[in-house]
Amino acid sequence: KEFLKENDIDVIDFHIDLGEFESVEGHIFEKQRAGEKLGKKGGVKTSQPSLQKYLTTFKKKLSEYEKVIHLSFASGASGAYNSALQAKKFLQKEFQDKVHIIDSLNGSAGEGLVALKIIELIKSNFNSQEINSKIKESIEKTKLLGVYHSPKWLEASGRFPRFVPAMMQRAEKMSIKPIFGMKNGKLSITGIKRNVSDLSSALFEEFEKSTKKARESGKKIIVGITHADDINQAQKLKEMVLSLKNAEVAFINLTCFPIGGHIGPNSLVLAWQE
């Protein structure tokens, strides 16, 4: 919140339907843990913000600034980007060209790293057209890996065909976990880890392997970490990343609820830029 306030960033919230967990106290991950103990089995449902939310925010920021940049969640994983584009069309014509909508092709920690890059470019006095051009390269260089603690929350979300969670449940019984990533803005399985003892080690091994060539060539790797209410795993992952040459951690934060609600408590996400 301090970062958002410091940089005058407005967040356009997704709609989150907590279902059976609505009456349980705490934030979303606390609700899921406590609700599970109470025998609640429903999932968290999410949907993109309404056109009115976008329009209201665009108008507000246009009253404060000459140009507005909106960074959207990955278009291949949500309808949020298209909703933002539609909302822009409802602005008066003279204002439409002043709103620049960028598809992050990412989410969570990956989207956070792209946001940091945009802020860096703004503070370096690049104009909106230059930022649009330069940020495309940054987006292409942003990679993300994630792993869940339990596949049951994905099943409960209803976002996947039934056979997918069923396969994940069988894999879980064999101590196999899929590693998820973003490819062209879509969620995909990028690897498989066997005999996973802790999530931080599983992600670190994939990260170390994926960035080895770049790090050895002297390129700096900037990392963002998000967690579903498991700061100990996140801190452990940070320490492992910092043990590598030419790697630094920009932030650790809670996984945003629209993603975290689907992957469930104790899940872990790592993203990086070269």
C-alpha positions as MATLAB code, in Angstrom:
seq = 'KEFLKENDIDVIDFHIDLGEFESVEGHIFEKQRAGEKLGKKGGVKTSQPSLQKYLTTFKKKLSEYEKVIHLSFASGASGAYNSALQAKKFLQKEFQDKVHIIDSLNGSAGEGLVALKIIELIKSNFNSQEINSKIKESIEKTKLLGVYHSPKWLEASGRFPRFVPAMMQRAEKMSIKPIFGMKNGKLSITGIKRNVSDLSSALFEEFEKSTKKARESGKKIIVGITHADDINQAQKLKEMVLSLKNAEVAFINLTCFPIGGHIGPNSLVLAWQE';
ca = [
       0.000    0.000    0.000;
       2.875    2.362    0.758;
       4.362    1.694   -2.672;
       1.027    2.397   -4.375;
       0.553    5.611   -2.417;
       4.120    6.774   -3.018;
       3.742    6.360   -6.787;
       0.079    7.454   -6.927;
      -1.064    4.153   -8.421;
      -4.758    3.248   -8.437;
      -5.703   -0.444   -8.431;
      -8.833   -1.548  -10.286;
      -9.994   -4.502   -8.237;
     -11.338   -7.750   -9.647;
     -14.670   -8.981   -8.354;
     -14.108  -11.811   -5.850;
     -16.914  -14.136   -4.784;
     -15.842  -15.888   -1.592;
     -18.915  -18.112   -1.483;
     -18.978  -20.230    1.665;
     -15.871  -18.464    3.004;
     -17.494  -15.003    3.122;
     -18.535  -15.371    6.763;
     -15.118  -16.599    7.916;
     -12.838  -13.979    9.481;
      -9.492  -12.902    8.018;
      -8.088  -12.265    4.562;
      -8.702  -14.718    1.769;
      -5.985  -17.236    2.685;
      -6.972  -17.197    6.352;
     -10.582  -17.710    5.282;
      -9.616  -20.732    3.174;
      -7.609  -22.355    5.957;
     -10.225  -21.749    8.633;
     -13.101  -22.602    6.299;
     -11.519  -25.915    5.378;
     -11.307  -26.855    9.068;
     -15.008  -26.013    9.378;
     -15.817  -28.375    6.514;
     -16.457  -25.718    3.876;
     -15.572  -27.081    0.446;
     -16.485  -24.347   -2.015;
     -14.017  -22.461   -4.160;
     -13.268  -18.796   -4.731;
     -14.711  -17.314   -7.915;
     -13.296  -14.242   -9.657;
     -14.280  -12.050  -12.583;
     -12.715   -9.065  -14.285;
     -13.603   -5.529  -13.169;
     -16.681   -3.922  -14.675;
     -16.434   -1.391  -17.481;
     -17.699    1.217  -15.045;
     -14.789    0.581  -12.655;
     -12.320    1.130  -15.486;
     -14.120    4.198  -16.770;
     -14.354    5.801  -13.329;
     -10.648    5.240  -12.668;
      -9.567    6.488  -16.116;
     -11.572    9.687  -15.645;
     -10.162   10.204  -12.159;
      -6.559    9.842  -13.288;
      -7.137   12.015  -16.368;
      -8.306   14.783  -14.027;
      -4.934   14.531  -12.287;
      -2.526   13.788  -15.150;
      -2.179   14.588  -18.827;
      -1.601   10.910  -19.787;
      -2.580    7.644  -18.096;
      -0.940    4.222  -18.340;
      -2.965    1.181  -17.353;
      -1.108   -2.112  -16.874;
      -3.450   -5.065  -17.320;
      -3.397   -8.637  -16.111;
      -2.449  -11.156  -18.846;
      -4.992  -11.116  -21.691;
      -4.647  -14.853  -22.224;
      -5.680  -15.615  -18.650;
      -8.427  -13.045  -18.105;
     -10.869  -10.782  -19.920;
      -9.540   -7.782  -17.955;
      -7.412   -6.429  -20.811;
     -10.297   -6.469  -23.279;
     -12.591   -4.874  -20.695;
     -10.095   -2.038  -20.262;
      -9.973   -1.527  -24.037;
     -13.767   -1.423  -24.195;
     -13.988    1.047  -21.322;
     -11.528    3.363  -23.052;
     -13.951    3.661  -25.995;
     -16.529    5.245  -23.680;
     -14.238    8.174  -22.954;
     -14.715   11.384  -24.908;
     -12.746   11.116  -28.127;
     -10.190   13.757  -27.150;
      -9.271   11.701  -24.073;
      -9.019    8.255  -25.640;
      -5.507    8.817  -27.004;
      -4.377    9.891  -23.543;
      -5.029    6.452  -22.019;
      -2.426    3.800  -22.841;
      -3.431    0.224  -22.002;
      -0.609   -2.302  -21.749;
      -1.064   -6.068  -21.697;
       1.454   -7.356  -19.137;
       1.137  -10.920  -20.507;
       1.732  -11.812  -16.883;
       0.336  -11.629  -13.372;
       1.296  -11.585   -9.715;
       5.064  -11.073   -9.274;
       5.570  -10.849  -13.046;
       3.097   -8.005  -13.432;
       4.701   -6.329  -10.418;
       8.116   -6.326  -12.089;
       6.639   -4.784  -15.242;
       4.984   -2.095  -13.104;
       8.347   -1.304  -11.489;
       9.901   -0.913  -14.934;
       7.151    1.481  -16.036;
       7.716    3.613  -12.925;
      11.453    3.639  -13.621;
      10.826    4.863  -17.171;
       8.387    7.543  -15.987;
      10.886    8.841  -13.434;
      13.523    8.907  -16.204;
      11.227   11.324  -18.079;
      10.368    9.080  -21.014;
       7.086   10.032  -22.662;
       4.145    7.619  -22.960;
       4.998    6.575  -26.526;
       8.602    5.802  -25.553;
       7.401    3.893  -22.492;
       5.048    1.823  -24.648;
       7.932    0.896  -26.923;
      10.471    0.136  -24.200;
       8.057   -1.771  -21.975;
       7.331   -4.306  -24.712;
      10.930   -5.476  -24.478;
      10.666   -5.633  -20.698;
       7.482   -7.712  -20.906;
       9.160  -10.167  -23.282;
      11.992  -10.601  -20.761;
       9.687  -11.181  -17.786;
       9.384  -14.827  -16.777;
       7.241  -16.399  -14.067;
       7.154  -19.691  -12.195;
       4.621  -20.809   -9.630;
       3.776  -23.876   -7.586;
       0.774  -24.676   -5.413;
       0.769  -26.294   -1.986;
      -2.363  -28.302   -2.720;
      -4.262  -28.847   -6.010;
      -7.668  -28.915   -4.290;
      -8.120  -25.152   -4.569;
      -7.672  -25.230   -8.343;
     -10.346  -27.897   -8.539;
     -12.687  -25.913   -6.300;
     -12.236  -22.771   -8.426;
     -13.931  -24.421  -11.399;
     -11.448  -22.781  -13.766;
     -10.132  -26.041  -15.190;
     -11.722  -29.031  -16.928;
     -12.448  -31.734  -14.332;
      -9.773  -34.100  -15.610;
      -6.987  -31.561  -14.945;
      -7.439  -31.312  -11.136;
      -8.004  -35.074  -11.026;
      -4.621  -35.626  -12.702;
      -3.016  -33.162  -10.273;
      -4.499  -34.988   -7.302;
      -3.036  -38.280   -8.549;
       0.326  -36.617   -9.106;
       0.188  -35.204   -5.574;
      -0.164  -38.697   -4.135;
       3.050  -39.628   -5.973;
       4.864  -36.549   -4.583;
       4.870  -34.905   -8.021;
       4.119  -31.218   -8.460;
       3.771  -29.284  -11.728;
       5.614  -25.991  -12.094;
       3.421  -23.370  -13.734;
       4.508  -20.507  -15.928;
       3.161  -17.853  -18.284;
       3.601  -18.277  -22.021;
       2.245  -15.605  -24.368;
      -0.045  -14.452  -21.589;
      -1.471  -17.906  -20.897;
      -0.950  -20.163  -17.921;
       0.914  -23.352  -18.792;
       2.840  -26.176  -17.138;
       6.546  -25.577  -17.696;
       8.007  -28.433  -15.688;
       7.492  -31.298  -13.257;
       9.206  -31.712   -9.895;
       9.406  -35.041   -8.061;
       9.813  -35.610   -4.333;
       9.221  -31.955   -3.482;
      10.217  -31.311    0.131;
       9.423  -27.593    0.095;
       8.099  -25.197   -2.532;
      10.910  -22.670   -2.231;
      13.554  -25.257   -3.181;
      11.450  -26.493   -6.093;
      11.129  -22.991   -7.556;
      14.733  -22.099   -6.856;
      16.032  -25.119   -8.749;
      14.004  -24.132  -11.816;
      15.036  -20.484  -11.518;
      18.733  -21.319  -11.094;
      18.665  -23.535  -14.170;
      16.684  -21.068  -16.292;
      18.916  -18.069  -15.503;
      22.330  -19.746  -15.354;
      23.490  -18.662  -18.808;
      22.371  -15.050  -18.325;
      23.933  -14.772  -14.868;
      27.232  -16.268  -16.005;
      27.354  -13.751  -18.864;
      27.121  -10.927  -16.334;
      23.467   -9.973  -16.772;
      21.673   -8.771  -13.662;
      18.516  -10.710  -12.797;
      15.783   -8.787  -10.947;
      13.403  -11.022   -8.980;
       9.943  -10.579   -7.494;
       8.407  -13.088   -5.066;
       4.794  -13.446   -3.999;
       3.361  -15.920   -1.527;
      -0.071  -17.062   -0.401;
       0.428  -16.220    3.266;
       3.645  -18.191    3.801;
       6.306  -15.589    4.492;
       8.781  -18.195    5.759;
       8.888  -19.986    2.399;
       9.128  -16.628    0.615;
      12.052  -15.496    2.797;
      13.789  -18.821    2.289;
      13.410  -18.439   -1.474;
      14.769  -14.888   -1.276;
      17.866  -16.052    0.594;
      18.522  -18.764   -2.006;
      18.155  -16.264   -4.859;
      20.525  -13.814   -3.168;
      23.131  -16.569   -2.824;
      23.549  -16.432   -6.601;
      25.813  -13.984   -8.360;
      24.079  -11.214  -10.362;
      20.670  -11.797   -8.782;
      18.706   -9.399   -6.583;
      15.199   -9.429   -5.112;
      13.072   -6.338   -5.756;
      10.168   -7.296   -3.503;
       8.291   -9.918   -1.523;
       4.530   -9.515   -1.301;
       1.289  -11.418   -0.852;
      -0.009  -13.024   -4.026;
      -2.887  -10.930   -5.350;
      -6.204  -12.414   -4.273;
      -7.638  -13.041   -7.791;
      -4.738  -15.469   -8.352;
      -4.158  -16.550   -4.781;
      -7.788  -17.481   -4.279;
      -7.484  -20.071   -7.047;
      -4.105  -21.556   -6.139;
      -4.764  -21.554   -2.397;
      -2.822  -20.937    0.827;
       0.951  -21.512    1.001;
       1.431  -21.373   -2.775;
       4.525  -19.595   -4.051;
       5.335  -17.498   -7.133;
       8.693  -16.265   -8.446;
       9.190  -13.947  -11.424;
      12.277  -12.360  -12.903;
      13.604   -9.994  -15.543;
      17.011   -9.988  -17.163;
];
